[in-house]
Amino acid sequence: MRIQCTVNGKSVERDISPDLRLLDFIRETLQLTGTKEGCGEGECGACTVLLDGKAVNSCLVLAMQADGSVIITVEGLADGQALHPIQEAYVEVGAVQCGFCTPGFIMATYALLQDTPDPSEEEILAGLEGNLCRCTGYSKILDAVKLAARRMRESR
């Protein structure tokens, strides 16, 4: 089966197996290894990417379902060497800890702030509820989301 999609602003066309997960397409076929596999069951959020502007667990989506879609991974947020304000905020407040969950949290934050530029703490918690941090860095993650939201609003 042939898939055509846009990944991080670049057109991609590949032959794939019909049972290939979007996560494996991103990591193995496209070599974009920022997206992580945690549980493989859609429970941890480490594999979160944006699919047509919506945060999804890429371990639960078949790559063929993304045919004709626009996909953004954590690598697609940076502008060359310049980090996205969300990425900068996570680093600045120390919300990265071991870093395994960070790409998924960053992508969930991006999706949240696209829909809700000035989220309340309750909205932040709801927006990130599908993501787990084994290092229990939640308070710093909340701080990072608040900082990123503020900076993104100020830059508009």
DRENLUM-396946 format. One record per residue (C-alpha): residue in three letters; residue number from 1; x, y, z. Coordinates in steps of 0.2 Angstrom, whole numbers, padded with zeros to 4 digits. Example, Ala and Ser with C-alpha at 12.3 -4.5 7.8 and 13.67 -1.06 7.14 Angstrom:
BEGIN
@res = ALA&n = 1&east = 0062&north = -0022&up = 0039
@res = SER&n = 2&east = 0068&north = -0005&up = 0036
END
This chain:
BEGIN
@res = MET&n = 1&east = 0000&north = 0000&up = 0000
@res = ARG&n = 2&east = 0006&north = 0018&up = -0004
@res = ILE&n = 3&east = 0004&north = 0032&up = 0008
@res = GLN&n = 4&east = 0006&north = 0051&up = 0004
@res = CYS&n = 5&east = 0005&north = 0063&up = 0018
@res = THR&n = 6&east = 0014&north = 0079&up = 0025
@res = VAL&n = 7&east = 0026&north = 0077&up = 0040
@res = ASN&n = 8&east = 0033&north = 0092&up = 0048
@res = GLY&n = 9&east = 0029&north = 0102&up = 0032
@res = LYS&n = 10&east = 0037&north = 0090&up = 0020
@res = SER&n = 11&east = 0028&north = 0079&up = 0008
@res = VAL&n = 12&east = 0031&north = 0061&up = 0010
@res = GLU&n = 13&east = 0026&north = 0046&up = -0001
@res = ARG&n = 14&east = 0031&north = 0028&up = 0004
@res = ASP&n = 15&east = 0025&north = 0010&up = 0001
@res = ILE&n = 16&east = 0020&north = 0003&up = 0018
@res = SER&n = 17&east = 0013&north = -0013&up = 0025
@res = PRO&n = 18&east = -0006&north = -0011&up = 0029
@res = ASP&n = 19&east = -0003&north = -0016&up = 0047
@res = LEU&n = 20&east = 0011&north = -0003&up = 0050
@res = ARG&n = 21&east = 0007&north = 0009&up = 0065
@res = LEU&n = 22&east = 0009&north = 0027&up = 0063
@res = LEU&n = 23&east = 0022&north = 0027&up = 0077
@res = ASP&n = 24&east = 0033&north = 0015&up = 0067
@res = PHE&n = 25&east = 0030&north = 0024&up = 0051
@res = ILE&n = 26&east = 0037&north = 0040&up = 0060
@res = ARG&n = 27&east = 0051&north = 0032&up = 0070
@res = GLU&n = 28&east = 0057&north = 0018&up = 0058
@res = THR&n = 29&east = 0052&north = 0023&up = 0041
@res = LEU&n = 30&east = 0055&north = 0042&up = 0043
@res = GLN&n = 31&east = 0069&north = 0041&up = 0056
@res = LEU&n = 32&east = 0060&north = 0054&up = 0067
@res = THR&n = 33&east = 0064&north = 0046&up = 0084
@res = GLY&n = 34&east = 0058&north = 0060&up = 0095
@res = THR&n = 35&east = 0041&north = 0052&up = 0096
@res = LYS&n = 36&east = 0043&north = 0038&up = 0109
@res = GLU&n = 37&east = 0034&north = 0021&up = 0112
@res = GLY&n = 38&east = 0030&north = 0019&up = 0130
@res = CYS&n = 39&east = 0016&north = 0007&up = 0133
@res = GLY&n = 40&east = 0010&north = 0003&up = 0115
@res = GLU&n = 41&east = -0008&north = 0003&up = 0121
@res = GLY&n = 42&east = -0013&north = 0022&up = 0121
@res = GLU&n = 43&east = -0011&north = 0024&up = 0139
@res = CYS&n = 44&east = 0004&north = 0034&up = 0142
@res = GLY&n = 45&east = 0004&north = 0048&up = 0128
@res = ALA&n = 46&east = 0023&north = 0046&up = 0125
@res = CYS&n = 47&east = 0019&north = 0044&up = 0106
@res = THR&n = 48&east = 0008&north = 0059&up = 0105
@res = VAL&n = 49&east = 0009&north = 0068&up = 0088
@res = LEU&n = 50&east = -0003&north = 0080&up = 0079
@res = LEU&n = 51&east = -0014&north = 0072&up = 0065
@res = ASP&n = 52&east = -0023&north = 0085&up = 0055
@res = GLY&n = 53&east = -0021&north = 0097&up = 0070
@res = LYS&n = 54&east = -0028&north = 0084&up = 0083
@res = ALA&n = 55&east = -0017&north = 0076&up = 0097
@res = VAL&n = 56&east = -0017&north = 0057&up = 0094
@res = ASN&n = 57&east = -0008&north = 0042&up = 0101
@res = SER&n = 58&east = 0002&north = 0036&up = 0086
@res = CYS&n = 59&east = 0003&north = 0019&up = 0093
@res = LEU&n = 60&east = -0016&north = 0017&up = 0091
@res = VAL&n = 61&east = -0017&north = 0024&up = 0073
@res = LEU&n = 62&east = -0012&north = 0014&up = 0057
@res = ALA&n = 63&east = -0001&north = 0023&up = 0046
@res = MET&n = 64&east = -0013&north = 0020&up = 0031
@res = GLN&n = 65&east = -0026&north = 0030&up = 0041
@res = ALA&n = 66&east = -0015&north = 0045&up = 0039
@res = ASP&n = 67&east = -0015&north = 0045&up = 0020
@res = GLY&n = 68&east = -0018&north = 0062&up = 0014
@res = SER&n = 69&east = -0015&north = 0070&up = 0032
@res = VAL&n = 70&east = -0004&north = 0082&up = 0039
@res = ILE&n = 71&east = 0007&north = 0076&up = 0054
@res = ILE&n = 72&east = 0017&north = 0086&up = 0066
@res = THR&n = 73&east = 0030&north = 0078&up = 0077
@res = VAL&n = 74&east = 0040&north = 0086&up = 0091
@res = GLU&n = 75&east = 0054&north = 0088&up = 0078
@res = GLY&n = 76&east = 0042&north = 0099&up = 0068
@res = LEU&n = 77&east = 0040&north = 0112&up = 0081
@res = ALA&n = 78&east = 0057&north = 0119&up = 0081
@res = ASP&n = 79&east = 0062&north = 0132&up = 0068
@res = GLY&n = 80&east = 0079&north = 0125&up = 0063
@res = GLN&n = 81&east = 0090&north = 0127&up = 0078
@res = ALA&n = 82&east = 0077&north = 0138&up = 0087
@res = LEU&n = 83&east = 0066&north = 0129&up = 0099
@res = HIS&n = 84&east = 0047&north = 0132&up = 0099
@res = PRO&n = 85&east = 0042&north = 0142&up = 0114
@res = ILE&n = 86&east = 0034&north = 0127&up = 0122
@res = GLN&n = 87&east = 0050&north = 0117&up = 0120
@res = GLU&n = 88&east = 0060&north = 0132&up = 0128
@res = ALA&n = 89&east = 0048&north = 0133&up = 0142
@res = TYR&n = 90&east = 0049&north = 0114&up = 0146
@res = VAL&n = 91&east = 0068&north = 0116&up = 0146
@res = GLU&n = 92&east = 0068&north = 0133&up = 0156
@res = VAL&n = 93&east = 0058&north = 0126&up = 0171
@res = GLY&n = 94&east = 0066&north = 0109&up = 0171
@res = ALA&n = 95&east = 0050&north = 0100&up = 0166
@res = VAL&n = 96&east = 0061&north = 0087&up = 0156
@res = GLN&n = 97&east = 0068&north = 0076&up = 0170
@res = CYS&n = 98&east = 0072&north = 0059&up = 0161
@res = GLY&n = 99&east = 0065&north = 0066&up = 0145
@res = PHE&n = 100&east = 0056&north = 0050&up = 0139
@res = CYS&n = 101&east = 0038&north = 0057&up = 0141
@res = THR&n = 102&east = 0043&north = 0075&up = 0136
@res = PRO&n = 103&east = 0039&north = 0074&up = 0117
@res = GLY&n = 104&east = 0022&north = 0068&up = 0121
@res = PHE&n = 105&east = 0019&north = 0081&up = 0134
@res = ILE&n = 106&east = 0025&north = 0095&up = 0122
@res = MET&n = 107&east = 0014&north = 0089&up = 0108
@res = ALA&n = 108&east = -0001&north = 0088&up = 0120
@res = THR&n = 109&east = 0003&north = 0106&up = 0126
@res = TYR&n = 110&east = 0004&north = 0112&up = 0108
@res = ALA&n = 111&east = -0013&north = 0105&up = 0104
@res = LEU&n = 112&east = -0020&north = 0112&up = 0120
@res = LEU&n = 113&east = -0013&north = 0130&up = 0117
@res = GLN&n = 114&east = -0019&north = 0130&up = 0099
@res = ASP&n = 115&east = -0037&north = 0127&up = 0105
@res = THR&n = 116&east = -0035&north = 0137&up = 0122
@res = PRO&n = 117&east = -0022&north = 0150&up = 0122
@res = ASP&n = 118&east = -0025&north = 0155&up = 0140
@res = PRO&n = 119&east = -0030&north = 0139&up = 0149
@res = SER&n = 120&east = -0035&north = 0138&up = 0167
@res = GLU&n = 121&east = -0026&north = 0125&up = 0177
@res = GLU&n = 122&east = -0041&north = 0114&up = 0176
@res = GLU&n = 123&east = -0040&north = 0115&up = 0157
@res = ILE&n = 124&east = -0021&north = 0111&up = 0157
@res = LEU&n = 125&east = -0024&north = 0096&up = 0167
@res = ALA&n = 126&east = -0038&north = 0090&up = 0156
@res = GLY&n = 127&east = -0028&north = 0094&up = 0140
@res = LEU&n = 128&east = -0013&north = 0083&up = 0147
@res = GLU&n = 129&east = -0023&north = 0069&up = 0155
@res = GLY&n = 130&east = -0018&north = 0056&up = 0143
@res = ASN&n = 131&east = 0000&north = 0059&up = 0146
@res = LEU&n = 132&east = 0010&north = 0050&up = 0160
@res = CYS&n = 133&east = 0027&north = 0055&up = 0168
@res = ARG&n = 134&east = 0035&north = 0041&up = 0178
@res = CYS&n = 135&east = 0047&north = 0054&up = 0186
@res = THR&n = 136&east = 0032&north = 0063&up = 0194
@res = GLY&n = 137&east = 0037&north = 0080&up = 0186
@res = TYR&n = 138&east = 0019&north = 0086&up = 0185
@res = SER&n = 139&east = 0021&north = 0102&up = 0194
@res = LYS&n = 140&east = 0035&north = 0108&up = 0183
@res = ILE&n = 141&east = 0026&north = 0102&up = 0168
@res = LEU&n = 142&east = 0011&north = 0113&up = 0173
@res = ASP&n = 143&east = 0023&north = 0127&up = 0176
@res = ALA&n = 144&east = 0030&north = 0125&up = 0158
@res = VAL&n = 145&east = 0013&north = 0125&up = 0150
@res = LYS&n = 146&east = 0008&north = 0141&up = 0159
@res = LEU&n = 147&east = 0025&north = 0149&up = 0154
@res = ALA&n = 148&east = 0023&north = 0144&up = 0136
@res = ALA&n = 149&east = 0005&north = 0150&up = 0135
@res = ARG&n = 150&east = 0010&north = 0167&up = 0142
@res = ARG&n = 151&east = 0024&north = 0169&up = 0130
@res = MET&n = 152&east = 0014&north = 0163&up = 0115
@res = ARG&n = 153&east = 0000&north = 0175&up = 0120
@res = GLU&n = 154&east = 0013&north = 0190&up = 0122
@res = SER&n = 155&east = 0021&north = 0186&up = 0105
@res = ARG&n = 156&east = 0005&north = 0187&up = 0095
END
